[in-house]
C-alpha cells in the first residue's frame, strides 16, 4: 500500500486517501511555496481547526522554507536531478541510517 499511497499523493494530494491533518498541512505547504505573500492568520486558524498543534504547524513551515531555499539554490547552481536508481539508493541509505 505504501507505494500506491505515495503515488496518489504525488498525483494529487487533494484527492489522495490521506488524513485530514496531512491534507491541511499540504495545503499550507503549497500556499507557502507558490503564494507566500498571501498567507494570513486564517490559514493557521484552519490548521488548528483540523487539529494540528502549533508545534506541528511550525515544523511544516520550517521544513517548507528550508526545502524552498535549497531548491532555489540548487536551481541557480544547475544541480542535476538524480535518476530513479539514484533516488532509490539514497532512500535506502536514509531508511537505514536516518537523516
N, C-alpha and C positions, 0 to 999 in steps of 0.2 A: 504493500500500500504506500510506502514511503515515496517511491519514485512517481507514482501516479499523483499523489498529493502535491509533490513538488512541481510536477508538470502543470497541474491545474492552477496552482498559484502563479507560476510564471506566465501561463497563458492569459489568465485574467483573475487577479486576486479578488475582484468584486464578486465573482460567481463561484469561486473555489469553495469547497466544503471545509471552511476553517472557523475557528472560534470567533465570536463577535468582538472580543477584545483585540485579537490579532487583526481583524479586518479594520477596526477603528484605528489601530496604530499604523497600519499600512496606508490608510487614508491620509493621516497626518504626514507620514514619511513622503508620500507623493507630493503633497502640497508644499512641504519644506523644500523639496528638490526642485519642483517646477515653478512655484509661485511663492517664494518665501516672504515677499513683501505683502502678501495677503493673509498671513497668519494673524488671527485675532484671539482674544481671550475665549470666545465662544468655541474655538477649535479645541482648546484644552478642556473646557467645561464638558464638551461632548465626550471626550475620552474618559473623564471622571464619571460621567453618567453611565458609561458602558462598564464601569468597574475597574478601570486602570488606576493604579496608585500613582501618586506624584513621582515616586522613585522610578516606576516603570516608564512614565512619560518622559522624565529626564533622561533615562537610559536611551530611549528611542531617539530623542533629539540629539544627544551626544553622538551616538553611532551614525546617525544620518549626516550630521555636519562633518564628522571626520571622514566618512566614506566619500562625500561630495568633494571635499578638499583634495583627498588623494586621487579621486577620479579626474579632477580637473588638472592636477599636476601631471598625472600620467598622460593625459591627452596632450598637454602642452609640450611634453618631452618626447612624445611619439612612442610611448611604450607599446610593445606588441602584446596582443591578447594570446594567451596560451591556447594550444589545440585542446580538443576534448580529452585527449590522452594526458596532456599536461595538467589539466584541471583535475582529472581523476587521480593522478599521482599525488598532487598537492592535497587533495581531500583525504587520501589515505594517511598521509603524514599528519595532517591536522587532527584526524579522528584518533590516531594512535597517541600522539604527543600533546595535543591541545594547541591552543593559540599561543 
